[in-house]
Amino acid sequence: MTKRVINRIKVVLVEQGRTNKWLADKLGKTTPTISRWCTNDMQPSLETLVQIADVLKVDIRELLNPTKD
């Protein structure tokens, strides 16, 4: 079974030249937590996703992969 890629957090971080540690510091989270989000092993809550979008200064939709083709 393949892992479903739900969020694009890592892609946006790379596009902005940011690191997992930088995002962890901004959100008050641990680096391993950010890493799990970036590898889609775990998903942030909707509230946290809003905070991530705010910190990265992007529309929340840029952090999500479409669910329909």
Beta strands, then each sheet from edge to edge (+ up, - down):
end
